[in-house]
Amino acid sequence: MKKNIFQNHLSWVGLVTGILILVACGGVVLYHNIDLKPTFLEEWKVNQSNWTDAARVFLDGSDADQAISAIRKTTDSPYSPQFILFEGDDPVYAHSPIWLPKSDKWSDSDAIYISQRENIVTGEFYFTAPDTELNRQAFVLLPLYSRNAAEQEKIFRLNYKGFVPFELEFELVDGSLMPAVDGPVRSSSIRLWSAISVVLGFLSALIFAVLYVFQRFKKLLLNPVKFLPVLVPVILLRFAWQTDTLAEVNEGLRIFRSGLLECGGNWSPGLLIMDFLLYFLVAIVFLNVPVFSKKGRQFAPGIRALLTVGGYWIIICGWIVFTLVVGMVVNQSTINMDLDNVFTLDRYSFAALSGILLFLVSQFLISIKLGEIIHNLGIPLNNRIMSIGAAALLSLPLLLMMQTNLHPFPFFLAVFLFVFLLDLFSEKVNVGYPWIFLWLLVLSSCTAALMYKYSLDNDHEKRIILADKFKAALAENNAGSETFYQISRELRKGGETDLDFAIFVDSTRIWSNNPVYPDVLAGAFANMEFGQLSRINRRTELLLDLNVDQNAHLIVGRYSADISRPISVFSYLFFSLILFAALLGLLNKKLAVLPNRWTIEISDRPSLRRKVQFLVVSLTVGSFVLVSFMTIYFFQFNNQRQIETSLLENAQNVKRFLIVDHSNPDWSEMVQQVASEYKLELGLYDRTGQFIAGSQKDAVPVGGFPGILTPLMLEKVGRSHYFFNGLHPRFSELKMLLKQTFIDGEEHYFLLGSDPVFRQQAGSVNDFLSPLINVFLFLFLLSGALAFVLSDGITKPLLRIRDSLNKVKLGRQNEPIDWQKNDELGELIDDYNRIIKEIDESAKILAMTEREVAWREMAKQVAHEIKNPLTPMKLSIQHLQYASGRDPERLTELIGRTSSTLIEQIDNLSRIASEFSTFAKMPEAMNEKVNLNDLVSSGHELFRNRDDMDIALVVPIDEIYVFADRNYLMRVLTNLVKNSIQAIPMERRGKIKIKLYQREDQAIIEVADNGCGIPEEVREKVFKPNFTSKNSGTGLGLAICNNIVESFHGRIYFETEVDEGTSFIVELPRMRSSKDQKPQKRVELD
């Protein structure tokens, strides 16, 4: 069956694999041979012309709306061209407020410059109206390229669509800005589709290899060299991924970009999944390799010991490599692996975690198979324990050499626990749900603990690295709060938003970005140990030395859950493994890729039990999803409301500060002062929306504030305020408030937001969701248990009713069901008890009626059968009387003939009486062990000497025994043979075949003839009493045979074809011999 399944899929999978590989090869060749440099340069000229034309529409005196409609066709991204239109000194339109519209290079004539704003190299285009009376200017900022790969990709996606990002340089040539392209320019669309084809081709090749191996599994095991034609191409395909040719193509899919993982050369999350998927398929194949049972125990003791130690050593080494891979992914990864906030992980994080799960399951399957092999070697328990210890000692150098940063004691303790469960599991014949659940718990908990440990190490190392930056700043004599602030700000810009800092000199705080730290080291902070994480007020704090001479210390802390953190990781892994196990179960049901002992039969027919279980679990999952969405919405809404409320309060403070009457105010100093006092990002604008002063917290012009407020922004503000997102170029998630105010009677605007350097709130939605998922895990497990209990409670009485219904038979006393509860099921059971009582009463009435009818029919048949011999008897006596009067001399002769006739008819009456008596009540059988070979041979001897027909006998060499009455069985056999003889027409030479054989646990006697067969209309009456197709006879022979066979728990039936013959088949339960008994495992006690 399994072979047919794989054979059906192998052909079309091979066809698809070939097509995909050909398409992938063609795509790779096209990608590396098509140079789009001329197209790129031409498109650049067209785009530059479009930007110029859009500006000229306004500069030539046309209505501003026409220019605005042309400009608005571009996006509002900071990586797309930015347009600002001026009429005089007033801005008419600003496409985006993010970039500064003017610089020191501003002039009254057209000009093009190259400058750098933040990390992006920018082209600055200045256009002035040819008619000086219009006094119009247009300003365009064009992002050209960035050394940052992510920003460079965004620039190319918006400005150079269809081209693969590359290092781009620009130069001014004859007053025009032109790109300097040295190498070839590749197509991004061809690279994308080629990468997809390569991935699909590799996956289909893996599937084809697995199907091929399973189809020819037994043959390949006999000659393992034949694995090479399948294994070598797959390995070559995998190594081809390492080549620069394919690596460049595959980077069209971001998941295969090598920069995401710093470990393993160009190892990426995509390759991580591919490698461990290949390892998983190898594990599936290895799991299906047959294990020697008796042969393993026949090996020499030394060989068995060596195999045992080697097997345990491979298991332990596999888990050492697993810990190494987990450490590399968690500690040496550029992707987000912050396990404190599982819900903030992105798709690359989940891809890396999926690769870890694949490795985990694969290593588990291989360990299970090795444990099964070791168990079948028959090594005593004490010797196995010694073998585990020896394997642990042999693997210890590998653990230390791999630098996994794991202490050997907890690692080997976990390994010993795993091997102990593995040894217990290997003794089980079949895998059940309890074992699957137990393994999921063990694997999830151990992996969660391992990842939590590496996450702590990574967090500790990150804090030490950050401390070095403060240490270098403190070494300078002029280090102060502003220096520490700029360091913290750069860290925030770099994405480090979780850590907070506090610097203490002589136990006095000189700077911090979170008010949670005290002014003086005291209390729990004073008791912290250097270099050790301490938990204080739901936070983890690390105390480090900055400068021993100055008695300076740094505390680096973050909000972090305690025990709920590893439990959250465990919950995620546990649910992921449940999903993986379910998918594997569905795959196994379709393709049967797992051994039989791993197959759990699930009936396809509807089941009330499963419906109840599904309903309970679904309600739990649905409730969790609903509560999660409501919680996220509530926290986000409440968080935004708190931020807006805080901004409005700060706006009032800023307004009170600014409206004070100042003569010749220094706006820059005032803005800096109020921003520093209230820890704000603050920018001040005039009535036209042009920038006046800002908090200057970045080493760039105007601190990254919008250089101009667009008319649309001013329109939204109106006479009150408006909230904006994404205005800050470096803190795009920062929410800012634009508010109107009047200073000395003049209209002004100020834009403010909370300074991201300083902690504004203590927690987020993740702080609530992490414990929530832990509670949900408990509820999920509880609901699963309750589902089984409730389903059993509901279906158990139904099963009892079903079993009782199966036992209901007419003519005997049916037992009622005892149910004490007066519920709906109790009503159903009461109805059932009432119905079976009525059935019993009806059965008694029916039995009496049937007996009366049977006796009437029997009386009619007996009367009919008696009349047949009475008629010739009466005629004979009448003839004797008549002859005695007319011919007395012949009286003696007539008396003799009449007596013979009477005796013959009396014998017929006796035979009829005997047959009816036999049918009515069979004598008690004397059952014994009967050799059917001798029985059929004896029966054959009774008939084989006939000259008018051929009677053959076929018996097996092995003797077949049944437990029955030998005489009764002989009677059945002779009756069947006689019927066969009588069914053969006179004009046909008879052929009768008596055959004995066995089928599974049944012994079968078959009597076949070449007679006239049984007509269709009488076949249902064959085994009924009084039926006969002959001119004479009672019709009780086959009915008696049927009663005899059924009394031995067998059955008799026939197969017939008109004019061809009939076969009567008798099936009897066969007595089992010693060969049928399966050897059972026994425990021998010394």
N, C-alpha and C positions, 0 to 999 in steps of 0.2 A: 504493500500500500504506500509506504513512504517513498519507495523507488518511483512509483508511478507519479506521485505528486511532484517530485523533483524533475522527472522527465518531462512533464507537461510544461514546466516553467523554464527549463534550461534553454530550449531553442529560441524562444522570443527574447529572453534576457541576453543571450549571446548575440542576437541580431541587434538589439538596442545598444549593447556595449560596443560592438564594432562600429555602428553609425556614430555614436557619441565620440569615440576616440578619433575617427576620421574627421569629424567636424572640429574637434579640439585641435588636432594637428593643423588643419587648414587655417583655423583662426590664429594660431600662434605664428604660422608662416606669414599670413597677411599682416599681422600686427608688426612684426619685425622688418617687413619689407616695404611697407607703405609709409613714405615720409610726407607729412602734411605741412612742411615748412612754407612752401609758397602760399598755400591756403591760409595759414596762420598770419603771414605778413599782409596778405591782401585783406583779410578780415580786420586786422588792426587798422589799416588805412580807412576802411569803410566806417568802422566805429568812431575813429577820430573825426572823420568828416561829419558823422551824424551828431557828435557832441558839438562841433563847431557850428553846424547848421542850426541846431536847437538854440544855441546862444545868439546867433545872428538874427533869428526871427525877432527877438526882443530888441537887439541893438539897432536894427534897421528902422525902428519906429513903429513896428506893429504892436497890436494890442497885447498886453502882458498875458492875457488868458490863452492866446494861441501858443506862446512859448511854453506856458505852464502845462498845457495839454500835451505838448510834445515831450516835455521833460518827465512828466509823470508816468510815461511808459516804462521807465526804469524802476528798479526796486528801491526800497528804503533801507537796504542793508548798508552797514558801514564799509562793506567791501565792494560796493557799486559806486559809480560816479555820483558826486555830490554837486548840486547846482545852487548858486545863490545869485539872485538878480537885484541890482541896486538902481535906484533912480535918485541921483544926488547922493546924499548920505543915508537915505532911508531904504531899508530892505523892502523890496516888493514881494519877493518869494524866496523861500529857503526850502530846498528839496529835503534836507535833513538837518537837524540842529546839532549833529554830533561833532562835526569838524569846525575848526576855527576858520572863518571866511577870509580873514586878511592876515598878512604877515609883513615882515619888514621889507619884503621884496615888492610890495605893491607899488605900481607905477601908473602913469596916465596913458600908457600905450600898451598894445598887445605884447604879451610875453609868456614864455613857458619856462618853468623851473622844475628841478627835481629836488625833493626834500624828503625828510623822514619824520613821520608823525607816529609816535609810539613805536611799534615794531614794524610798521609797514612803510615801505618806500612809496612815495606819492608823487604824482605829476601834478603841477599846479599850472592851470591855464587861466590867463587873464585876458579879457576881451573888453575893449572900449568902443563906444558908438562912434562911427565916422563923423557924425554930425555933433559937434561939441555942444550945440544948444540943447540936445536931448539930455546930455549929462547922464548917460546910462552906462553901467558897467555889468559885466557878467563874469562870474568866477566859477571855475570847475576844478574840483579836486578828484583826481583819478587814482585809486589804489593800483599800483603797478605790480609789486611782488613783495613777498615776505620770506624771511629765513625760517619762520615757523611753518612746519609742514601743514598743520591744520588750517592756519590762516591762508597759506598759499593755495590750498585746495578750494577754500571758499572764494578766493579772488578769481581763480580759474573757472569755477562753476558759474559765477555770475557774469564775468567779463570775457572769458575765452571758452565758451561752451564747445564741447566736442573734442577738446584737446587734453592730453595727459599732463598734469602739472610738472613743471621742470624749473630748474634754476634759470631765472630770467634777468637779463641786464638791459638797461635802457641808456640811450645816449642822444644828445641833441645834434642833429645833422641838418645844417642849413635852416635853422629855425624851426625844425620839426622834431618831434619826439619819436624815435624809432627804436624798436626792440633789437637787441643784438643776440641772434640765435646762432650758436655754434654747432650744436648737435642736431639730430633729427627730431622732428615733432611727431608724436604718435597720436593715434585716435583713441579716445577714452571709450567710445561705444564698442569698437572692435575688441579692446582689452576686456571690457566688462563681459561681453558675450563669450569671448574665448575662455575667460576664467570660469564662467558658469559651465561651459562645455567640459573643461578639464575636470572640474569637481564632479560633475555628474558621470563623466566617463570613468573616473577612478572608483566612484561608489558602485556603479554598475559592474565594473570589473571585479570588485570584491564580492558582490552578490553572485556573479557568475561562478567565481572560484568556489564559493561555499556550496552552491547547488551542484557543481561538478563533483566536488569531493564527496558530498552526501550520496550522490547517485552511484558512485563507484567505490563506496567506502570500504567494503569488505575486500575487494580486489586490491585496493591501494594498501590496505594493511598487510596483505600477504607479500607485497613488494613495495616497501616505502620509497624506493627510488622513483616510483611513478608519481610521487607527490611533486617532484621537481618541475615538470612542465606546467604545473599550476602555480607553484610557489614562486618560481624565478620571475615570471612576468610581473606578478604583483609587487615583488621587491624592487624590480627595476623601475616600475612606475612610481613607487614611493621615492626612490633615489632621484628620479627625474625631477621631482618637486624641488630638490635642493639646488638644481642648476640655475644659473642666473637667467637663462632664457625663460623658463617656466615661472621662476620666482617673480620676475617683473610682471608677467601677465597676470599671475594670481593675485597680485596686489590690487588688481581692479576691484576685488572684494575686500573691504576694509578688515574683515575678520582674519584675512591671511597676511596682513601687514606685519612684518617682523618687528617693527618698533614697539608693538604693544607688549611684548614679553622680552625682558632684558636677558633671560636665561636661554641657554641652548642655541646660541648662534642666531639663525633667522627663524627660530621657533615662534609660531604665532598661535593664537587661540584656535584658529581653523586647523592648523597642522596638529595641534594638540588633540583635537577631536578626531582627526583622521587617523593618527597613529594609534590612539587607544581604541578606536573602532576596529582597526585591523587586529589589535591585540584581543579585543572582545570576540571577534570571529574565530581567531585561533583557539581561544578558550572554549568556544562552543564546539568546535571540531574535537578538541582534546577531551571534552566532557563525554563525547560519544564513543571514545575508544574503549573496546571491551577490556575488562579487567580479568586477569588470570585469578581463578579461585583456588582450585585444587593444586594447580601447577605451582603457584606461589609458595604453598606450604611444603612442596617437595624440594625446594631449593636448599642448598647447603646452609647451615646456620650462619656462617660468615657472610655469605651473599645476602641473606635476608637481613642481617644486621646492617650491612653496608647500604642496602637499598632503603632501609628505614631511616638511617641517619641522613642519607642523601635527600630523601623526600622531605624530611623536616627542614633540612638546610635550605632547600629550594623555596619552601614556603616562607621561612623567616627572611631570606634574602629578597623575595618578592615584596614583602611588606616594608623592608628597609628602603627599597627603591620607591615604593609608594610614598613613604614619609618624605623622601628627598624631593619628589615631584611636587608634593603639596607645599613644602617649604619654598621651593623655587617659585611657584605660582603666587603664593601669598606675599613673600618677602622681596622677590626680584621681578616685580611686575609693574609696568607703567599704567596699567588699567586699575580701576577702582576696586580694591578688595577690602574695603572697610567693613568688616563683619559686625561692627557695632550698629551699622545701619544697613541691614540686609535689603530694605526696601528701596534704597538709593542706588543699588547696583545697576549698571547699565548692561546692554546686550553683550558687550565683550566680557564683562564679569561673569555673566551667566554662561557664556560659551566656555570660559575657562573652568567654571564649576562643573559644567556638563562633561568636559573632558576628564576631570577628576572622578566624577561618578562612573564614567565608563571604565576607567582604570580600576576603580574600587570593585565594581561588579566582576570584571575580568579576573582580577587577582583572586577574588573570592571563589569563583568557579574553578579556577586551576587548583587552588588550595583544597577545595572539596574533592576534586578528582584524585589528587595526590593522597589525601587522607583515606579515600576509599581503597587505593592501591596498597597503602601501608596496612590497612585493616585486614586485607585479604592475604597478607603474608603470614598471618597467624602468630604474630609476635606477642608474648605475654605482656601484661600491663606493666610490670616492673621494668622489663627491658625497654618498653616504649618510653617510659619516663626517663630512663637513662639516655636513650637515643635523643630525646628532646634536649636534654642538658648538653649532650655532646654537640648537637647541631647549633645550639645557642652559643657555645664557646667558639665554634668555628666561624660563626657569622659575626661575632663581636668585633674583629678587626675591620670588617666591611662597614659596620655601623659607625665606628670611630673615624674611618678613612673618608666616608662620605660627608662628614661635617654636617650632619643633620641637626645639630644643636639639641639633641634629645639625650636625656639622662638614660643610661642603659637599664636601670632598675624598672621604671614605669613601663618602658617599651617592652622588655621581656616579660613583665608581669601580664601585660595585655596579650602578648603572644601566647603565653602559657594558658590563659583563659580561653583564647580562641582555639588552640589545639585541643584543649579538654572538651569543648563543645563539639569540635570537629570529630573527635574520637567517638563521642556519643552518637553523633549524627550518622556516622558511617555504618553503625549497626542497624539503622532503620532500613526497612525494605522499601517503603514508599514515603515520599515527602508529603506532609500535611500542612494545613494552615497554621497550627501552633508553631511549627519549626520555621516556617517562612516569616511569621511575625517576630519570632525571637531573633532570627538572623538580621532582620531589618533593624531591630532595636540595637543589636550589638554593633553592626557596621555603622549606623548613624551616630551612635554615641561616641564610639572611638574616633571616627573621622571628625566629628564636631570638636572633641577635646583636642585633637591634633591641630586643627585649623585655628582654634582659639589660642593655643599655645604659640603658634607661629604669628598670629595676629598681635599678641602681646609683645613678642620679640620685635616685630616690625614697628609697633608703636613706640617701644622703648628706644629703638635705634633712631627713629625719626626725631624724637625729642632731643636726643644727644646731638644730632646733626644741627638742629635748630639752635641749640645752646651754643654751638661753636660760633655762630654768627654774632650772638650777643657778646661772647667772650672776646672776639676780635675787636668789636666796637668799644668795649670797656677798657681795652688795653690802650686806647687813645686817651690822651689827657683831656681833650675837649668833649668827651662823650657826655651826653646829657639826655634829657627827655626827648628832645627833637630827634636825636640820632636813633634812640630806641623806637620812637614812633615810626620813623621812616623804614626801619628794619621790619617792624610788624606790618606796615602797610604793604611792603613788597611781598611779604609772606602771604598776606590776604590776596594780593593780585595773582600770586602763583597758585591759588586754589586751596591754600591751607586755611580753612575756615573753622576748624574744630578746636584747635589748640589756643589756649590763653597763656599769657606770660606775666610774670611779676618779678621785679628785680629788687633785691634787698641788700643794703650796705649797712653793716653793723646792726643787723636785725631790723632796720627801718626801711619801709618801702619807699623807693625813689621813683618807681614808675610801674604801672600795670595797665592792662587794657580790659580788666574786669573788676568790678567793685567787690567781688566775692573775697578777694584777698585782703587781709587785715593790714592796718598801717604799721603794725609791729608784729614780728613773729611771736605768736603766743598760742597757747592752747594746743590743739591738734597739729597746727603747722609747726610749732616749736619741737614737737616730738617726732618729726619725720626723720627717716634715716637717709643718708646720702646715697643716691644711685638706686634706691628702691621705690617702687610704686606704692603709694599710700592712698587709701580710700577715705575721702573727707567730703561729707555733704553731697553724696551722689556723684562725686567726681573722683577721678584718679589724678593724683599729683605726684610729680617727680622733682625732687630737690637735688640741684647740681651746684658744684663750685664753679664760680666764674673767675674770681681772682682772690687767691689766698691772702696776699699782702693787704688788699683792701677789705678783706672780710666780706666779699660780695658773693651773693648766692642768687641763683635763678630757680624759680618754680615754674614748671611747664605743666599745665593741667588741661583736662577736658571733661565734659559731661559724659559719663559712661555708666551703663547699667552694670549691675554686679552679676549675680548668678543667672539673670535672665538673658545675658548676652550669649553664652554658649548654648543655652537652651533654645534660643532663637535660631542659631545655626543648626542645632540638632533637629528642630522642627522642620526647617527648610529641607535638610537632607532626608529626613524620614519621609516627608510627603513626596519628594522627588524619587526616592527609591520605590515607594508604593506605586507611583505612576510608571516607573521603568519596569517594575515587576508585572504590572497589568499589561503593558505593551508587549513584553516578552511572552506572557501567557497567551495573548491573542495571536502573536506570531507562531507560537508553538502549536496552537490549535489549527492554524492554517497549513503550516509546513512540517510540523512534527520534528523540530530541530533539537529537542531535548530528549534525554533518555526516558524510558518508560517510568522509572521510579520518580521522575520529576514531573510527570504528567498528572494533573489534577482534573478528574473528569467533572465537567459542568454540563448538566443536562440543558438542552435547548428548549424543552417544553416549559410552558408558563408555570411559575411556582409562587404560591402565596407567601411562602417563607421568604423568598428573595425579594418579593415586592415590599414586604414589611421592613426588611433590612435596608433595602434601597431607600425607602421613604424616610426612615429614621436618620440615616446617614446624610441623605440629601437635605433634610431640614436643618441639620447641624451645619453643613457646609454653606447652605444658602443663608442661614442666619449670620454666619461669620462674614460672608461676603457683603451682606447688607449692612451689618454693623461697621465693617471696615470702611465702606464707602461713606456712610453717614459720619463716621469719626473723622475721616480725612476731610470731608466737606466742612464739618463743624470747626475743626482745628484751623483749616485754611481761612475760613471766613472769620473766625475769632482772631486769628493772628493778623490778618489784614486790617481788621477793625482796630486792634491795639496799635498797629503801626501807624494807621491814619490818625488815631486819637493822639498818639505821641507827637506826630509831626505837626498837628494843629496846635498843640500846646507849645511846642518849640517855636512855631511860627508867631504866636502871640509874644513870646519872649523876645524874638528877633525884632518884631515890629516895635515893641516898646523901646528897645535899644536904639533903633534907627530913627525914630521920629523925634528924638530929642533934638532941640535946636542946636545945630553945630555951625560955627562960622569957619568957612574954608576947610571942610572936613577932609581927612585923608581916608578915602573909602577903603583902600586896600587894608590899612591898619585896622579900621573898624570891623571890617568883615572878618579879618583874621582873628580879632579879639573875641567877637561873639561866637564864631565857629569853634574856637578853642574852648570857650567857657561851657558851651552846651554840647560839645562833641558832635559837630555837624559838618556836613558838606554844604557850603553856602556860596551862592553866586548872586550878584546884584546886577540888574539891567535897567536901562532907561525906558522911556515910554515907547520907543520904537522897537524895543527888543534887543538892542545892542548891548554887548557885555561891558560892564563898568569895572567890576572887581570880583575876585573870587577868593576862596579860602587857601588857594595855592598850596595844596597838600601833595601835589605831584610835581616832579621835576620836568614839567612840560608847560607850555603856555596855558594860562587860565585854568590849570589844574584839571584839564580834561572836561571842563564844563562846556556846554554849548556856547559857541561864539556868538550865536544869534538865536533869538526866539522867533520861530516862524509865525506868520500871520495866523495860521490855523491854531497854533498853541495859544496865542493871545486871544483869539476868538473863543476858545474853550474856557479860558479863565474868566472872561467877562469882568464882572465887578467883584468876584469873590475868589475862588481858588479851584484848582484842578490837580488830580494826582496822575503822574506819569510813571511808566516803567521803561527801562532800557535806555534812559538818556545818558547815563554815565558810560564812557567807552570801555572802562576797565571793570566796572561792577554793574553788569547789565541787569542783574537781578535786583538792584537797589531801587526801592520805590522812592520817588521824589515828589515834593509838593511845590507847585508854582502858585504864588499868591500875589495879588495886587496890593499896593500900599501907596501912601502919599507921604513924601518927605519934603518939608518946607513948602507944601502946597503943590509940589510937582509929582506927576504920576510916575511910579517906579514899580518894578517887579523883582521879587527875589525867589530864587529856586533853592530849596533846601532838602536835604536827606540825612539820615543818620550816618555817622562816620562808621564804615564797615570795620575799622580797626578795633572798635570797642564793642564788647558783647552787649547786645540789646535785650536778649531774652535768654532764659535758662534752658529751654527745651524746645522741641518741635514735635510734629505729629509722629515721627519715628519713635520718640521716647514712649509714646502710648501704644503704638502698634506692636512694638517688640514684646512687651508683656502680654498684649492681647493675643498674639499668635501662640504664645506659650499656653495661655488659658484655653485657646481653641484646640491645641494639641491634646490637652487633657480631656476636653469635652469630646473631641473626635474619638479618642480611645474609649471613653466612657460610653458614647453613643453606639460605637461598634459593639461593645459588650452588651449594652442594653438591647441593641437590635437583635442579637442572637437570642437573648433571654426572652424578649417579647415575642419574637417569631416562634420560638419553641413553645411558649405558653399559649399562643393562638393556634398553632398548627398541631400541637401534640394531641388534643382531643379529636381533631379532625383525622389525624393519622389512626387514632384508635378506632374511630368510626369506620375508616377505610378498611383496616385489618378485620374488623368484625364483619363488615359487609362481604369481604372475601371469604370469610368462614361460614357465611350463611348457606345452609343446605336444607333442602326439603326432606322431611322424614326424620330429622333428628332435633334434639333440644338445642336451640341457639341461646348463647349466654347474653344477657343484657349488660350494658355498660354502667358501671357505678360512678356517678358524678354528683358531688355534694353541693356544688354551687348553683344558686338559682339565678343564672345569668342567661344571655342569649345562647351560649353553647349548651347550657343546661336544658333550655327549651328544645334545642335541636336533638340532644341526646334522649330527652324524654319521648320525643316523637319517634326516634329510632327504636327505643325499647318497646313503645306501643305497637309499632309496625311489625317488629319481629315476632311479637306475641300473636298478633293477628295472622302473620304468615304461618306460625306453628299450628294455629287452630285450622287455618285453611288447608295446610298440608295434611293434617289428620283426616279432614273430610275428603280431600282429594285422594289420599291413600286408600281410604275405605271404598270410595267410588271406583278407583282403579282396580282394587282387588275384586270387587263385585263384577266389573266388566271382564277382568281377566278370567275369573272362574266361569263366567258365562261362555266366553270364547273357548276356554279349555273344555268345558262340557260339550259344546258343539263339536269341537275337533275330536274329542274322545268318542262321542256318539257316531260321528262320521267314520272314524277309523274302525270302530267295532262293527258297524253295519257291513263294511266291506267283506270280512270273513264270514259273517253270519249268513249272508245270502247264499254262498255255495254250500254252507253246512245245511241250510234248510232244503235246498234243492236236492242235495244228496240223500237226505232222509226221506223226502217225498218220493224220490225215484226208487228207493229201497222198498217203501211201502207198496208202491204200484207194482214193482217187479215181483214181490213176494206173493201177490195174489194171482198173477198171470203166469209166472214161470218159477215155481217153487224149486225146480232142479238147480237153477243158477243162484239160489239164495246165498249159498256159502260164498261164491265168488263175489256177488254184489256186496255182501257184508264186509268182505276184506277190502274191496275198493272204497266203499263208503267210510270204513274205519280209517283208512289211510288219509282220505280227504279231510275227515273230521280232525284227525290228529294234526295234520298240516295247518289247518285253519286255527286250531287251538294254540299251536305254537306261535302263529302270527299274533293272536290275541295276547299271548304272554309277552311277546317281544314288544308289542305296543304298550302294554302296561309297564314294562320295565323302562322303556325310554321316557315315558311321561313321568315315571317316578324319579328317574335320574335327573331330568331337567328341573323337577320341582324341588328336589333337595339333593345336592351333591354330597357324597360321602366325605367325611373330613379328610383333608389331604395330610399325607405324611411327608413333610418337606425335609429334604436332605441335600447334601452337596451332590449335584448331578453333573457328570461329564457329558457335555453335549456331543462331543466327537463320537463317543461310544453309542450314544442314543440314536443319532441319525444313521450311524453305520448299521445298527441293529434294524432300524426301520427300513433301510435300503435292502437288507438281506431278505426281508419278507416279500419284496416285490420284484427283485432284480432278475429272477429267472423266467419272466414272461417272454414268450417268443414273439408276441404281436406288437411289442413296443420297446423302446430303449429308455431305460431308467438310469440316469447318471447321478453320481455323487461327487461333490466337491467339499472337502474339509480342509481347514488350515493345519499347518504343522504344529503350532502351539495349541495346547489344550485349553478349552473354554469351559468354565464352570458357571453354573447358576444354582440358586437355592430354591428348589421346587420339588414336587412329587414326580418321580420318574414315570410311574404308571400313567398319570394324567397326561404328561407330556407325550408319551408314546401314543396315547389315544388320540391326541390332537394331530400328531404327525400322520398316523395311519388314516385318520379321517380325511386329512387334506390330500394325501396321495390317492385314496379311493375316489374322492371327488374329481381329481384331475384325470384319473383313468376313465371315469364315467363321462367326462366332458369332451373326450376326444371322439370325433365321428368315426363310424366303422370304416369308411373309405379312406381314412388317413392313417398313416403309420404314426403311432404315438411317440412323442418325445417328452419325457419328464426329467426335470433336473432338480435334485435336492442339493441345496447349497448352504453351508454354515460359514459365517464370518462374524467379525466384531467391528463395531463402529463406536469409537470413544468408550463410554462405559456401558454399552448395550451389546448383548449377544443376539444375533439375528439368524433365524432359520427361514429359508426361502424355498418354496415349492412352486416351480414354474412348469407349465404345460403348453402344448401347441394346439389346444382345443378350440372350440368355437367361440370362446369369450363370453362375457356377460353383457346382455343388452343394457342400453342406457336407462330404460324405464324401470328396471328391476334392481338396479345396483344398490339403492337405498334400503332394500328389504332383505339383503343377503344374510345379515346376522340376526334377523328377527325370527322368533319361534314360528313354526308351522309353515315357513316358506320353503318351497322346493321347486326346482325346475324339471324334476323327473316325474315319470308317471306313477311311481310308487315311492314310499318313504314318508316319514312324519315331518320332515323339514326342521328337525331339532339338532342335527349334527353340528352345523356351524354355530348355532346359538350356544350349544354346550361347549364348543371350542372357545368361543368368545368369553364365556363365564370362567372357564379354566384359566385362560391366559390373564384375564383381569385379576383373578384371585392371586396370581403371582406378581402383581404390580407391573404387568406388561401390557402390550396392546397387539391386536391383530388387524391387518388391513390388506387390501388387495390392489393390484394394478392390472388392468385388463384392456384388451383391444379386440373388437369383434372380428371373428374369423382368423385371428392371429394367436390368441392364447391368453392365459391368465397367470399371474404370479400372486400367491398368497404369502404374506410376510408376517412372521411372528417376531416381536422384539421383547426381550426379557432383560432385566437388570443383571449385569455381569458381576460375579464375585471378583473383588480385587485381589491380585496376587502381590507378592513381595516386590515385584518389579515396578508396580504402580505407586508404591509408597515413596514419597519424596523425603530425602534425608532432612531431619530437623536438627537445628542447633541445640546442643546440650551444654549445660554448665557442669563441669566436673569439679567436685570439691576434693581437696587432698585429705 
